[in-house]
């Protein structure tokens, strides 16, 4: 019984982390949509998403952020 409870607790904690990651991704997706429409973060690599995230929260001008997102997405 004890191993079952430990497994259940571990599963619930992982589910919470996954939900938090989903919320963070949704927030980033909304921010990216404010700069460039039609970019699906789910289709990009982790490195691309992290680069875009850094740009979005960098404080650069909107034009610079738009240009950077386009360059990351288009290669």
N, CA, C and O atoms as a GROMACS GRO file, in nm:
protein
  300
    1UNK      N    1   0.082  -0.120   0.000
    1UNK     CA    2   0.000   0.000   0.000
    1UNK      C    3   0.086   0.126   0.000
    1UNK      O    4   0.057   0.222  -0.071
    2UNK      N    5   0.192   0.124   0.079
    2UNK     CA    6   0.279   0.240   0.088
    2UNK      C    7   0.344   0.274  -0.047
    2UNK      O    8   0.344   0.391  -0.086
    3UNK      N    9   0.398   0.174  -0.122
    3UNK     CA   10   0.454   0.207  -0.253
    3UNK      C   11   0.349   0.268  -0.348
    3UNK      O   12   0.382   0.354  -0.430
    4UNK      N   13   0.226   0.223  -0.336
    4UNK     CA   14   0.120   0.278  -0.420
    4UNK      C   15   0.096   0.425  -0.387
    4UNK      O   16   0.077   0.506  -0.478
    5UNK      N   17   0.097   0.460  -0.260
    5UNK     CA   18   0.077   0.599  -0.221
    5UNK      C   19   0.194   0.687  -0.268
    5UNK      O   20   0.174   0.800  -0.310
    6UNK      N   21   0.314   0.633  -0.259
    6UNK     CA   22   0.431   0.709  -0.303
    6UNK      C   23   0.423   0.732  -0.454
    6UNK      O   24   0.451   0.841  -0.503
    7UNK      N   25   0.384   0.630  -0.528
    7UNK     CA   26   0.371   0.642  -0.673
    7UNK      C   27   0.262   0.743  -0.709
    7UNK      O   28   0.278   0.822  -0.802
    8UNK      N   29   0.152   0.740  -0.637
    8UNK     CA   30   0.042   0.834  -0.662
    8UNK      C   31   0.086   0.977  -0.634
    8UNK      O   32   0.054   1.068  -0.710
    9UNK      N   33   0.160   0.997  -0.525
    9UNK     CA   34   0.208   1.131  -0.492
    9UNK      C   35   0.306   1.181  -0.598
    9UNK      O   36   0.302   1.298  -0.636
   10UNK      N   37   0.392   1.093  -0.646
   10UNK     CA   38   0.488   1.133  -0.749
   10UNK      C   39   0.415   1.170  -0.878
   10UNK      O   40   0.452   1.267  -0.944
   11UNK      N   41   0.314   1.094  -0.914
   11UNK     CA   42   0.237   1.121  -1.035
   11UNK      C   43   0.166   1.256  -1.024
   11UNK      O   44   0.166   1.333  -1.120
   12UNK      N   45   0.107   1.284  -0.909
   12UNK     CA   46   0.038   1.411  -0.891
   12UNK      C   47   0.134   1.528  -0.896
   12UNK      O   48   0.101   1.634  -0.951
   13UNK      N   49   0.253   1.512  -0.840
   13UNK     CA   50   0.349   1.623  -0.844
   13UNK      C   51   0.397   1.647  -0.986
   13UNK      O   52   0.418   1.762  -1.025
   14UNK      N   53   0.415   1.542  -1.064
   14UNK     CA   54   0.455   1.558  -1.204
   14UNK      C   55   0.343   1.623  -1.285
   14UNK      O   56   0.370   1.705  -1.374
   15UNK      N   57   0.221   1.587  -1.256
   15UNK     CA   58   0.107   1.647  -1.327
   15UNK      C   59   0.100   1.796  -1.298
   15UNK      O   60   0.069   1.875  -1.387
   16UNK      N   61   0.127   1.835  -1.174
   16UNK     CA   62   0.128   1.977  -1.139
   16UNK      C   63   0.236   2.052  -1.212
   16UNK      O   64   0.213   2.164  -1.259
   17UNK      N   65   0.353   1.992  -1.224
   17UNK     CA   66   0.463   2.055  -1.297
   17UNK      C   67   0.428   2.068  -1.445
   17UNK      O   68   0.459   2.170  -1.507
   18UNK      N   69   0.366   1.968  -1.500
   18UNK     CA   70   0.327   1.973  -1.641
   18UNK      C   71   0.223   2.082  -1.664
   18UNK      O   72   0.228   2.153  -1.764
   19UNK      N   73   0.130   2.096  -1.572
   19UNK     CA   74   0.028   2.201  -1.584
   19UNK      C   75   0.092   2.339  -1.577
   19UNK      O   76   0.056   2.428  -1.653
   20UNK      N   77   0.187   2.357  -1.486
   20UNK     CA   78   0.256   2.485  -1.475
   20UNK      C   79   0.333   2.516  -1.603
   20UNK      O   80   0.335   2.630  -1.648
   21UNK      N   81   0.397   2.414  -1.661
   21UNK     CA   82   0.470   2.434  -1.786
   21UNK      C   83   0.374   2.472  -1.898
   21UNK      O   84   0.406   2.557  -1.981
   22UNK      N   85   0.257   2.410  -1.900
   22UNK     CA   86   0.157   2.442  -2.001
   22UNK      C   87   0.110   2.586  -1.987
   22UNK      O   88   0.094   2.656  -2.088
   23UNK      N   89   0.088   2.632  -1.865
   23UNK     CA   90   0.047   2.771  -1.842
   23UNK      C   91   0.156   2.868  -1.887
   23UNK      O   92   0.126   2.971  -1.947
   24UNK      N   93   0.281   2.834  -1.856
   24UNK     CA   94   0.392   2.921  -1.897
   24UNK      C   95   0.403   2.926  -2.049
   24UNK      O   96   0.425   3.032  -2.107
   25UNK      N   97   0.386   2.811  -2.113
   25UNK     CA   98   0.392   2.806  -2.259
   25UNK      C   99   0.277   2.885  -2.320
   25UNK      O  100   0.295   2.954  -2.420
   26UNK      N  101   0.160   2.875  -2.260
   26UNK     CA  102   0.044   2.950  -2.311
   26UNK      C  103   0.070   3.100  -2.299
   26UNK      O  104   0.034   3.177  -2.388
   27UNK      N  105   0.131   3.142  -2.190
   27UNK     CA  106   0.163   3.283  -2.172
   27UNK      C  107   0.264   3.331  -2.275
   27UNK      O  108   0.251   3.440  -2.330
   28UNK      N  109   0.366   3.249  -2.300
   28UNK     CA  110   0.465   3.284  -2.400
   28UNK      C  111   0.402   3.286  -2.539
   28UNK      O  112   0.431   3.374  -2.620
   29UNK      N  113   0.315   3.188  -2.566
   29UNK     CA  114   0.247   3.184  -2.696
   29UNK      C  115   0.166   3.311  -2.719
   29UNK      O  116   0.166   3.366  -2.828
   30UNK      N  117   0.097   3.356  -2.616
   30UNK     CA  118   0.019   3.479  -2.627
   30UNK      C  119   0.109   3.599  -2.653
   30UNK      O  120   0.076   3.687  -2.733
   31UNK      N  121   0.224   3.603  -2.586
   31UNK     CA  122   0.318   3.713  -2.607
   31UNK      C  123   0.374   3.711  -2.749
   31UNK      O  124   0.384   3.816  -2.814
   32UNK      N  125   0.409   3.593  -2.797
   32UNK     CA  126   0.462   3.580  -2.933
   32UNK      C  127   0.356   3.621  -3.035
   32UNK      O  128   0.386   3.688  -3.134
   33UNK      N  129   0.231   3.581  -3.012
   33UNK     CA  130   0.122   3.619  -3.102
   33UNK      C  131   0.107   3.770  -3.111
   33UNK      O  132   0.061   3.823  -3.212
   34UNK      N  133   0.145   3.840  -3.004
   34UNK     CA  134   0.140   3.986  -3.006
   34UNK      C  135   0.244   4.047  -3.099
   34UNK      O  136   0.230   4.161  -3.142
   35UNK      N  137   0.348   3.972  -3.130
   35UNK     CA  138   0.453   4.020  -3.221
   35UNK      C  139   0.438   3.963  -3.362
   35UNK      O  140   0.444   4.037  -3.460
   36UNK      N  141   0.418   3.832  -3.370
   36UNK     CA  142   0.408   3.764  -3.500
   36UNK      C  143   0.296   3.660  -3.491
   36UNK      O  144   0.303   3.568  -3.410
   37UNK      N  145   0.195   3.675  -3.572
   37UNK     CA  146   0.084   3.579  -3.571
   37UNK      C  147   0.123   3.454  -3.648
   37UNK      O  148   0.201   3.459  -3.743
   38UNK      N  149   0.067   3.340  -3.606
   38UNK     CA  150   0.084   3.216  -3.680
   38UNK      C  151   0.205   3.134  -3.640
   38UNK      O  152   0.233   3.033  -3.703
   39UNK      N  153   0.277   3.175  -3.536
   39UNK     CA  154   0.391   3.097  -3.488
   39UNK      C  155   0.341   3.000  -3.383
   39UNK      O  156   0.289   3.042  -3.279
   40UNK      N  157   0.356   2.871  -3.409
   40UNK     CA  158   0.314   2.767  -3.314
   40UNK      C  159   0.438   2.718  -3.240
   40UNK      O  160   0.520   2.646  -3.295
   41UNK      N  161   0.449   2.758  -3.114
   41UNK     CA  162   0.566   2.720  -3.035
   41UNK      C  163   0.580   2.569  -3.020
   41UNK      O  164   0.690   2.518  -2.999
   42UNK      N  165   0.470   2.498  -3.030
   42UNK     CA  166   0.472   2.353  -3.016
   42UNK      C  167   0.546   2.282  -3.128
   42UNK      O  168   0.586   2.166  -3.114
   43UNK      N  169   0.566   2.350  -3.239
   43UNK     CA  170   0.636   2.289  -3.352
   43UNK      C  171   0.785   2.322  -3.354
   43UNK      O  172   0.858   2.271  -3.439
   44UNK      N  173   0.830   2.406  -3.261
   44UNK     CA  174   0.970   2.448  -3.258
   44UNK      C  175   1.050   2.365  -3.160
   44UNK      O  176   0.994   2.301  -3.070
   45UNK      N  177   1.180   2.365  -3.177
   45UNK     CA  178   1.268   2.294  -3.084
   45UNK      C  179   1.276   2.371  -2.951
   45UNK      O  180   1.240   2.489  -2.944
   46UNK      N  181   1.323   2.304  -2.849
   46UNK     CA  182   1.340   2.371  -2.719
   46UNK      C  183   1.434   2.489  -2.731
   46UNK      O  184   1.411   2.594  -2.670
   47UNK      N  185   1.540   2.473  -2.808
   47UNK     CA  186   1.637   2.582  -2.826
   47UNK      C  187   1.572   2.703  -2.892
   47UNK      O  188   1.598   2.817  -2.854
   48UNK      N  189   1.488   2.678  -2.992
   48UNK     CA  190   1.419   2.788  -3.060
   48UNK      C  191   1.322   2.859  -2.965
   48UNK      O  192   1.317   2.982  -2.962
   49UNK      N  193   1.247   2.781  -2.888
   49UNK     CA  194   1.152   2.840  -2.794
   49UNK      C  195   1.226   2.923  -2.689
   49UNK      O  196   1.183   3.033  -2.655
   50UNK      N  197   1.337   2.871  -2.639
   50UNK     CA  198   1.414   2.945  -2.538
   50UNK      C  199   1.471   3.074  -2.595
   50UNK      O  200   1.474   3.176  -2.526
   51UNK      N  201   1.517   3.070  -2.720
   51UNK     CA  202   1.569   3.191  -2.784
   51UNK      C  203   1.459   3.295  -2.800
   51UNK      O  204   1.480   3.414  -2.775
   52UNK      N  205   1.342   3.250  -2.841
   52UNK     CA  206   1.228   3.341  -2.857
   52UNK      C  207   1.186   3.397  -2.722
   52UNK      O  208   1.157   3.516  -2.711
   53UNK      N  209   1.184   3.313  -2.621
   53UNK     CA  210   1.146   3.359  -2.487
   53UNK      C  211   1.242   3.468  -2.439
   53UNK      O  212   1.199   3.569  -2.384
   54UNK      N  213   1.370   3.448  -2.461
   54UNK     CA  214   1.469   3.547  -2.422
   54UNK      C  215   1.445   3.680  -2.494
   54UNK      O  216   1.454   3.786  -2.433
   55UNK      N  217   1.415   3.673  -2.622
   55UNK     CA  218   1.390   3.794  -2.700
   55UNK      C  219   1.263   3.865  -2.653
   55UNK      O  220   1.262   3.988  -2.638
   56UNK      N  221   1.157   3.789  -2.631
   56UNK     CA  222   1.028   3.850  -2.593
   56UNK      C  223   1.041   3.927  -2.462
   56UNK      O  224   0.980   4.033  -2.448
   57UNK      N  225   1.119   3.876  -2.368
   57UNK     CA  226   1.132   3.941  -2.238
   57UNK      C  227   1.260   4.023  -2.225
   57UNK      O  228   1.301   4.056  -2.114
   58UNK      N  229   1.323   4.057  -2.339
   58UNK     CA  230   1.452   4.126  -2.337
   58UNK      C  231   1.441   4.277  -2.316
   58UNK      O  232   1.536   4.340  -2.268
   59UNK      N  233   1.329   4.334  -2.351
   59UNK     CA  234   1.317   4.479  -2.343
   59UNK      C  235   1.355   4.548  -2.473
   59UNK      O  236   1.355   4.671  -2.480
   60UNK      N  237   1.389   4.469  -2.576
   60UNK     CA  238   1.420   4.527  -2.707
   60UNK      C  239   1.292   4.586  -2.767
   60UNK      O  240   1.182   4.564  -2.717
   61UNK      N  241   1.309   4.661  -2.874
   61UNK     CA  242   1.194   4.723  -2.939
   61UNK      C  243   1.106   4.614  -3.003
   61UNK      O  244   1.156   4.507  -3.038
   62UNK      N  245   0.978   4.643  -3.018
   62UNK     CA  246   0.890   4.546  -3.084
   62UNK      C  247   0.938   4.506  -3.224
   62UNK      O  248   0.925   4.390  -3.263
   63UNK      N  249   0.993   4.601  -3.298
   63UNK     CA  250   1.042   4.569  -3.434
   63UNK      C  251   1.159   4.471  -3.427
   63UNK      O  252   1.167   4.379  -3.508
   64UNK      N  253   1.249   4.490  -3.330
   64UNK     CA  254   1.362   4.398  -3.316
   64UNK      C  255   1.315   4.259  -3.275
   64UNK      O  256   1.365   4.158  -3.324
   65UNK      N  257   1.219   4.255  -3.184
   65UNK     CA  258   1.166   4.126  -3.138
   65UNK      C  259   1.096   4.054  -3.253
   65UNK      O  260   1.116   3.934  -3.272
   66UNK      N  261   1.015   4.126  -3.330
   66UNK     CA  262   0.948   4.067  -3.446
   66UNK      C  263   1.049   4.009  -3.544
   66UNK      O  264   1.034   3.895  -3.590
   67UNK      N  265   1.152   4.086  -3.575
   67UNK     CA  266   1.255   4.042  -3.670
   67UNK      C  267   1.327   3.918  -3.616
   67UNK      O  268   1.356   3.825  -3.692
   68UNK      N  269   1.356   3.916  -3.486
   68UNK     CA  270   1.425   3.802  -3.429
   68UNK      C  271   1.338   3.677  -3.433
   68UNK      O  272   1.386   3.570  -3.470
   69UNK      N  273   1.211   3.690  -3.396
   69UNK     CA  274   1.120   3.574  -3.399
   69UNK      C  275   1.112   3.518  -3.540
   69UNK      O  276   1.119   3.397  -3.561
   70UNK      N  277   1.098   3.607  -3.637
   70UNK     CA  278   1.091   3.562  -3.776
   70UNK      C  279   1.218   3.489  -3.819
   70UNK      O  280   1.213   3.389  -3.891
   71UNK      N  281   1.333   3.541  -3.775
   71UNK     CA  282   1.459   3.476  -3.813
   71UNK      C  283   1.473   3.340  -3.748
   71UNK      O  284   1.527   3.248  -3.810
   72UNK      N  285   1.426   3.324  -3.625
   72UNK     CA  286   1.433   3.194  -3.557
   72UNK      C  287   1.339   3.095  -3.627
   72UNK      O  288   1.378   2.981  -3.652
   73UNK      N  289   1.219   3.138  -3.658
   73UNK     CA  290   1.120   3.048  -3.718
   73UNK      C  291   1.158   3.010  -3.861
   73UNK      O  292   1.141   2.896  -3.902
   74UNK      N  293   1.209   3.105  -3.936
   74UNK     CA  294   1.241   3.081  -4.076
   74UNK      C  295   1.382   3.025  -4.098
   74UNK      O  296   1.420   2.994  -4.210
   75UNK      N  297   1.457   3.012  -3.990
   75UNK     CA  298   1.592   2.954  -4.000
   75UNK      C  299   1.689   3.054  -4.039
   75UNK      O  300   1.807   3.023  -4.053
   0.00000   0.00000   0.00000
